[in-house]
Amino acid sequence: MMPQLLTVRVTRPHGRSVRIWVPVIPIVLLLAPLLILAAAAAAVACLMCRVRVGLAFGNGWRLFCALPGTRIDIREGPTTVLVSIR
């Protein structure tokens, strides 16, 4: 299942936090023209490095679909950033 929602929470030093919800599908649809160019560039890079293009794209898709449930915590001093992928 592909990711549906990306949640970013930033906690600032004085306890104030900002939470941002980013829907993945509308962002992918908006960036589709750039994704097509990126896919073409990746295919050329695979051919130059003698990697099978179908296998590379299949593994990339599997990695993308495995992202739901991923949590990334970053703490630097008093600031905390939490990224959650659902």
C-alpha positions in Angstrom: 0.0 0.0 0.0 1.5 3.3 -1.0 1.8 6.1 1.6 -1.2 8.4 2.0 -0.2 11.0 4.5 3.0 12.6 5.7 2.9 14.3 9.2 5.6 16.7 10.3 5.7 18.0 13.8 8.3 20.6 14.9 8.6 21.3 18.6 10.3 24.5 19.4 12.3 25.4 22.5 9.5 27.0 24.5 7.2 24.1 24.0 5.3 25.5 21.1 4.8 23.0 18.4 3.8 23.2 14.7 2.1 20.3 13.0 1.8 20.0 9.2 -0.2 17.3 7.4 0.8 16.7 3.8 -1.3 14.4 1.6 0.9 12.4 -0.7 -1.3 11.6 -3.7 -2.1 15.3 -4.6 1.6 16.2 -4.3 2.5 13.3 -6.6 -0.1 14.3 -9.1 1.2 17.9 -9.1 4.8 16.8 -9.5 4.0 14.1 -12.2 5.7 16.0 -15.1 8.9 16.2 -13.0 8.5 12.6 -12.0 8.4 11.6 -15.7 11.7 13.5 -16.3 13.2 12.0 -13.2 12.2 8.5 -14.3 13.7 9.0 -17.8 17.0 10.3 -16.2 17.0 7.2 -13.8 16.5 4.9 -16.8 19.4 6.5 -18.6 21.6 6.2 -15.5 20.6 2.5 -15.1 21.6 1.8 -18.7 24.9 3.6 -18.3 25.7 1.5 -15.1 24.4 -1.7 -16.7 21.6 -2.2 -14.2 18.3 -3.7 -15.5 15.8 -0.9 -15.7 12.8 -3.0 -14.9 14.4 -4.4 -11.8 15.6 -1.0 -10.5 12.1 0.6 -11.0 10.4 -2.5 -9.4 12.7 -2.3 -6.3 12.1 1.5 -6.1 8.4 0.9 -6.1 8.6 -1.7 -3.4 10.7 0.7 -1.3 8.1 3.4 -1.8 5.2 1.1 -0.8 7.1 0.0 2.3 7.3 3.5 3.7 3.9 3.5 5.7 4.7 3.1 9.4 8.0 4.9 9.1 8.9 7.4 11.9 11.9 9.7 11.8 12.8 11.6 15.0 15.5 14.3 14.9 16.6 16.1 18.0 19.0 18.9 17.9 19.3 20.8 21.1 15.9 22.0 22.3 14.2 21.6 18.8 12.6 18.3 17.9 11.3 17.2 14.4 9.1 14.2 14.1 8.2 12.9 10.6 5.6 10.1 10.4 4.5 8.4 7.2 1.1 6.7 7.1 
